[in-house]
Structures are given as structure tokens and as C-alpha cells.
Amino acid sequence: MVSYSQIKASNVLITDGPRVSVFVGGTSGIGNYTARALVSTGASVRVYIIGRESSEARTRAFIEELNAINPKAEIIWIAGEVSLLAEVTRVCGIIKEKESRIDLLFLTTGYAPVGAREDTAEGIEITQTLAYYSRMLFIVQLLPLLHEAENPRVISVLGGGLERTSGIILDDMELRKPSNFGPINGQIHCGTMNTVFMNKLARENPEVTFFHSWPGWVNTGNVNRGYEPNSKWAWFVWLFLEHIIELFGFSYEESGQRYLFQCTSAAYGGQGTPWNGKIGVNTMNETGKGLFLVNYKCDCTPNSKVVAELRQKAEDKVWDYTQEIFKRYM
Ligand SMILES: NC(=O)c1ccc[n+]([C@@H]2O[C@H](COP(=O)([O-])OP(=O)(O)OC[C@H]3O[C@@H](n4cnc5c(N)ncnc54)[C@H](OP(=O)(O)O)[C@@H]3O)[C@@H](O)[C@H]2O)c1
């Protein structure tokens, strides 16, 4: 485990960036804490926060706070309904017009499918698009700008290291059969899809460092999303789960600092804030750039055997399926 004191000692050395970052999910939770930690370094940074219109007022107050913490930081709000892939493309178009490079893309949208299935107007189940399709489309659309950065990083916060060979239901990729749909299947399926898709992206884009990261417990209110009031799940969360997460989870501050470390440290991929500790290994069991599966302790869990098997059995299918959906929105 990378200790919190090591994390803070590393983050205190940050003086220069990432200069341009895009937070999709920075309106609340881990994205929000990480944006705050980044701006609090005092560096001259430009931070895009992308979120739905209903969260704009709350986010504008957050942006005012960030401007007060660090007057050198420029925070830009872009309203976008990121559960819709057409909106992802529109938002990426705005960023591409404004920027010639992006150093960091930080993705945190989503929650577990604990309620009834709800499809977006584009016909994709909402938790799957937030946790997988929308995130991957952001990456694909912004890759040209990431290539222009010196040490570009993409971080998808979900369940890195928890993927399973049987995690993807290949003959029901959108979990349409009721027996395939549910909180555990849904989370493992989307998490495994994240790893499989990003593993291929990492091989094809060796100058970019990719992370699929598992945050552990952080009491962001994430477990309160998506359920029906008075359902068994609602009672379980209210009586039990939220208290356990509050008691044993990371504080907001520590979570933000741990993710700032992943955004910046040379522990992953070699470039970044100097690091004398244990060097992380990617899914190829190498220390260079690639896909890093990182757990809540900030340790790498390459899960190499499972990832190699997924590459053989699932990668082409996941890739083709996803591209087939994306081609309508590119
Ligand atoms: N927190 C944990 O303990 C934990 C543990 C394991 C995995 N995870 C996963 O890690 C990721 C980040 O977690 P978190 O705790 O930071 O989540 P969070 O605080 O609940 O934030 C999730 C983000 O998703 C956005 N979002 C939710 N529903 C949306 C919708 N229908 N349309 C558009 N945007 C929507 C939220 O936007 P608004 O601000 O507009 O609501 C917010 O920016 C999530 O995928 C979560 O499932 C979390």
C-alpha cells in the first residue's frame, strides 16, 4: 500500500500540472475531490468540468470556491448530458475547438444498476452508458488531443483489478435478458468491459498511460443513486451500507489526494512526479506506459492471467460491438 503520508509528500511536489484536464463526473464525488486536490496545488491549470445541466448551479458554486483557492487556475464548465453519446461528441467538439492538447482525462460517471432497467433516448441502459460507453467515447474522441501532451493520462474510476474472465456476457453485451441484469452482474460486466477496451487502446496508443482504478469505499452518496424509494435496496443502504462506508471508507480529502497521485506520479509509467517507492506494473507486467489496474491502496493489480484470457476471448467482440455503436456518433 502506498501510505497516505507518501501520497501527500509526492503531491506537495506538484508545481506544473497536468496543465489541461477534463473531468467527466467532476460535479460530485471522486471527480470533484480530485479536481479540488489538483487546483489546490496552486499550479497554473486549466480544468474542464463536464456535467448535466441540473448540476450546473451546484457546480458553479464549486468553481467559485476553486477560483478562490487558486486564482491561477482556470475552471471551465461545459453543460452536457453525458449519458447520451451524441452529447459526448458535441462536448468533445467544443473542447477540440478550444484546446490543442489534453494532459488528463478523468472519468467517474455512474452507479450500480440497483433499480429497474432504464434506457436512454439512444436505447442504451443508463448505468452501462455512464460506466462504459460514454466514458470510452470520450477517450476515443479526445485521443488526438491526448497525443499532443507530454505525459497524457486517462483514468477511469470503477473497478480496476476486479475484472473476471466470466465477467462479460458476450452473447448479451447490453444485458438485455432480465436474468443478466442486476447490480453485481452490471458492475462486473461494465468494469470488465472498461479493462478490455482500454487494454487494446493502451497497446494501440503506447504514448498514453491508461488507468482503470478501483476507489475502495468513499462515502460520496453513490450508493444512493438509481434505486426506487422504499425498495429492499433503499432500506439496506439506509440502515447498513452507508454507515459501513462512512466508518471504513476513505475521507473525501484522502480520496482526492490518492487520485491526484495517480494523475501525476512517476510510479505509473515512468514519467511524472519523481517517485522512489515501488514502481507499478501494467497489464503486460511491465513498468512502462500501458494500462494500469490500480486498487484503493494505489497498488497495481495487473490481473495478468485474466486480462490475457480476456484479450483472447473477449477483446475483438467487445471492440467490434462498441465501435458499431460509436460509429453512429463519430
Ligand atoms: N464511492 C465509492 O465508494 C465507489 C466504490 C466503487 C466504485 N465506485 C464507482 O466509481 C465511480 C465514481 O464514484 P463516485 O462515488 O465518485 O460517484 P458519484 O459521486 O455518485 O458521482 C458520479 C458522477 O456521475 C454523474 N451521474 C450520475 N448519474 C448521472 C446521470 N444520470 N447522468 C449524467 N451524469 C450522472 C454524477 O453527476 P451529478 O453530480 O450531476 O449527479 C457524478 O458526476 C462510479 O462509477 C462508482 O460507481 C464508487
The ligand as an ORCA input file, in Angstrom:
! r2SCAN-3c Opt
* xyz 0 1
  N     -17.749      5.791     -3.987
  C     -17.444      4.513     -3.856
  O     -17.303      4.001     -2.724
  C     -17.239      3.651     -5.074
  C     -16.775      2.339     -4.907
  C     -16.548      1.539     -6.026
  C     -16.846      2.043     -7.284
  N     -17.333      3.315     -7.420
  C     -17.605      3.805     -8.785
  O     -16.667      4.809     -9.086
  C     -17.278      5.830     -9.904
  C     -17.126      7.171     -9.214
  O     -17.750      7.066     -7.950
  P     -18.257      8.338     -7.126
  O     -18.512      7.817     -5.760
  O     -17.364      9.499     -7.342
  O     -19.650      8.623     -7.822
  P     -20.670      9.830     -7.560
  O     -20.224     10.743     -6.505
  O     -22.009      9.212     -7.389
  O     -20.514     10.666     -8.926
  C     -20.806     10.072    -10.119
  C     -20.880     11.099    -11.234
  O     -21.807     10.536    -12.135
  C     -22.706     11.553    -12.529
  N     -24.012     10.990    -12.835
  C     -24.762     10.153    -12.075
  N     -25.924      9.884    -12.703
  C     -25.903     10.555    -13.875
  C     -26.799     10.674    -14.964
  N     -27.968     10.043    -14.978
  N     -26.438     11.438    -16.000
  C     -25.273     12.086    -16.010
  N     -24.355     12.013    -15.007
  C     -24.682     11.262    -13.959
  C     -22.820     12.470    -11.340
  O     -23.302     13.712    -11.800
  P     -24.221     14.689    -10.880
  O     -23.261     15.414     -9.991
  O     -24.863     15.555    -11.900
  O     -25.198     13.860    -10.127
  C     -21.393     12.498    -10.850
  O     -20.661     13.467    -11.544
  C     -18.717      5.417    -10.087
  O     -18.862      4.751    -11.313
  C     -18.974      4.460     -8.928
  O     -19.979      3.516     -9.238
  C     -17.522      4.132     -6.346
*
